[in-house]
Amino acid sequence: MRKAISEVVIAQGRVHGQRVGGVSAFRGIPYAGAPVGANRFGPPQPPPRWAGVLDAYEPGAAAPQPPAVMGWALGAREMRQSEDCLFLNVWAPKPAESARPVLVFLHGGGMVSGSGGLDWYDGAELARRGDIVVVTANFRLGALGYLFLADLDPDVGAGNFGLLDQAQALRWVKENIAAFGGDPDAVTVAGQSGGAISIIGLLSGSAATGLFRRAILQSAPAGMLPQRPAEATEIAVRFLNALDLSPAQASELRARSAADIMTAQVQLLRSRPSHFLDRTRLFQLVAADGLVAADSVGTVGTRAAGGVQVMIGTNRDEAAAMYVFDEQVHGLTRPGLEEAAARWLGNRSLVPSGDSRTPAELAIDLNTEHMYRSGSIRLAESLAAHGNPAWVYQFDWSPAGSPFGACHCLELPFVFGNLAAWADAPMLGGLAADVLSPLVDSVQGAWIAFTRNGNPTHDGIPDWPSYDGIGKAIMHFAHSTAVSYER
């Protein structure tokens, strides 16, 4: 059956999308110039214009990236990749009308993988159910997105390019979303994992000031501080060495192929011993005046997020997605775990005494607590103390007997509601859609309510108070959704 065509006109030109099931989808719209050649390792450039019509029927290419991680939990996906990757996708219920709230989603992937064009993040169901405009975006990743070269050659670039891409995507939304029926003054930005810590970075600086009024932080690795420039420079030197280049030859990176860049990136990632309590990353945000605060979580809290309303939460067993099959973790003894806690977290007594769980189970819990939960609660506490209390949640549901528990990424199918796209995800345990749909109603309804009203409470869940520093309310999402209070 031939799909109906929707047309919008934006500053760049005419755009055709496809209308299916009451929603118009516009995929693969460039929001910035291609970051190639002289624009590699530089800030995003203005978006291109075109004559005629852009047929926006397919997602744009994903950023270059190594094979996906956590496929054993999420399922495998193939995607077209290119350094020319700065595209976004828009789902709009009625483009001819206006003033609908907008939700912009920034994907996760540890800042080295992922794509807003994956079917996992198809926004049609969310747009249809919420009567909102949904946007997803691609941005630069890994070395091409976060390699810090400014202290080696100031003409090459100062890192954080992926973050600047996200700010540019939000700027594009501000300037163009009215053409799709969206309200540019009612934008909520949501992000998961790397996308969530990126939003914290944006809130700690000024690059995206005024571009969104609400933020949803899903499984932010808030225990991970931005790199200091000196640390990031050391990584850049190692990266250059992997390409047989000296620090004085940093500018030559612009002439190397994207394949060479990826080869060096993978070499660095594989040469660094992974550790379950190490809260740093090779390619991540770098502290920079006015862009990313050195303590971004602390800065966002003391600034009360600049008045931006915040919803923040974690999954009960975040780290199980990464470490449930890790031989190093499963080979731990209790003394070995205590030594690791002392080395990486500064306190061996963080391993609880008299706990009957295995060292591997305790290690997963420690990673979940110190990479994800404690930093998120720290942010919620600070926001409450500075007069802008957040709404806090914990996602607790998991299939019975699943080794993954309520792991990293498990909330995503319930946010987007596109269960068919996640049917092969082992973390869902092969359960049928009719079993999962009630939880979709609870979770998706909360994301929609927050996007529309600034409060995630809706008819399908109990009243959800904000985390005010006194009652400290936390919404627990499971088949029996309930609120707990930390004192």
Summary of the structure (lengths in Angstrom):
residues: 487
radius of gyration: 21.7
end to end distance: 57.6
largest distance: 70.2
contacts: 1741
relative contact order: 0.12
helix: 38%
strand: 19%
